[in-house]
Amino acid sequence: MSDPLFLIEEQVIAIHAEQIRLFGGRPGIRDGNLLGSAVMHPQFVWFYTNPTPSLFELATEYAFSLGKNHPFIEGNKRAAIATAIAFLDVNGRYVEKDLTNEIEGLVKGEITKQQFSFALECACRKKDRKIIDLVYEVRRLLGYEEN
């Protein structure tokens, strides 16, 4: 597998802001260091884990780190699952199932990372993409283009 496209902190902040806009809650970052740590954790796992983790395992790291670190004032679990979905999206996977119960279970310790990763994999399909589609998705996530 080639190197995945990782999300950056600004994208995760934008994802959180969109979740707050859509579903309510208080906006804002509670702890920038915890946010930075959560956003970088999947890259750490990618570069320092053997065997190489799957896209679903990396998406799980986003969900777990953001869900557990609570870097935002409110909406941490929503931002966690939305970030995992966005990561899979820019890497060619489309999530077709609501994973609300699974993210709750992951953050509460009721399911393992491995179980959550499997749930993500089962909820996804591979997207038929062209490179221009990928460029569009990245630009959209960065806020340069409207939906």
Summary of the structure (lengths in Angstrom):
residues: 147
radius of gyration: 14.4
end to end distance: 29.0
largest distance: 39.9
contacts: 438
relative contact order: 0.16
helix: 63%
strand: 5%
